[in-house]
């Protein structure tokens, strides 16, 4: 009787699999037979499309050609993403949709590995070679901890895992595969080649926008480059795929999303002919790369999708003495009058630097992402001066970036008076001082939050103000070079 051909695992990888040693090579010398009564069809690649959403989910549409036989077929679809959602898989025959029906659909993910092989080969013959070259052959009684073998004479041998150099198995058992695979059992009314389309959702793929802004030396204009950053940790490589990106907040029951790796300011702009096409899709925005793109597993890829030069910009300063500003985050009303004199008297010394521009001048919709702002030094080197994030911003809106705090500007906010004229009212007075240590005059927007109650009235103020909303006012003051400007106001709150 001919000896069986063996499938060898050479130690050491079993440690990674929980068995204390590791596997460095796998030699398959005998293939697995096809299941009886069926024809196993392997795919030839035909077309691939990848649509990635903000939430870390991607829709994969994979078209391939199979040769089927009339009757029952087993169709294997390998190289799917390891992060696939098996419940989302949709199979469709493009060649014969009426005559091809799916009897069963399975996702096989019991990947081949030494631990899985040892479990499958209990009570079956395997070979073990130790580090000193000794060969042991016998039925595997246990693969947990040390290896226990029983030979044809009934003799039991215990081989320590630390001494094992190589395992050999007769063949790859049913149920073990080398790659995650979708398996269908199909009924085909006729034989021959068929084009089929498989669609599924997978996690592990995310995209975001990364923007690079170069602010002119006079702070009045900027150049903007927008980059699509795609990160793939799905367990699959998508070669020559039609890549689409959807920007918008979809309602999904699926949780998750992986952050993309940090991208250095080293990417080079692409040619204008390769620009990403933008268009509306449902109530979202879709960005399509006009050429095949390969997105490899464990890769972060950048593609330019927008570029604009000489965009009008405005830099300005904001002093928000009570740190819950309209330019950053909002004060929360307590739902009742705040009559504690010490409530809300904090003094934040920082003066913020804000940068604004309109997307009309960019002539593009800007999906959510991170913005890095650079400015050239006197030697021509671009230096980072701040970064911020933006939400999905359609064309025609204003982008406002908080890039940092001014070094030479300092603010001070002091409550100078607090009185209760009656049980249903109160009055308080504030003095705000902004000091300028620069050699040039600047304008500063002083923001004040009228947080104590919804019914208020300014009784006196040293400067004109503008109501930004129902509880926020803003003073625009000029602060002289190496000098300071003081703002005072008195507000009365009343309630029923």
Secondary structure by P-SEA (a helix, b strand, c coil): cccbbbbbbcccccccccccbbbccccccbbbbccccbbbbbbcccbbbbbbccccbbbbbbbbbbbbcccbbbbbbcccccccccccbbbbbccccccccccbbbbbcccccaaaaaaaaccccbbbbccccccccccccccccbbbbbccccbbbbbbcccccccccccccccccccbbbbbbbbbccccbbbbbbbbccccbbbbbbbbbbbccccccbbbbbbbbbbbcccccccccbbbbbbccccccccbbbbbcccccccccccccccbbbbbcccbbbbbcccbbbbcccbbbbbbcccccccccccbbbbcccccccccbbbbbccccccccccccccccbbbbbbbbbccccccccccbbbbbbbbccccbbbbccccccccccccbbbbbbccccccbbbbbbbcccccccccbbbbbbbbbbbbcccbbbbbbbbbbcccccccccccccbbbbbccccbbbbbbbbccccbbbbbbbbbbbcc
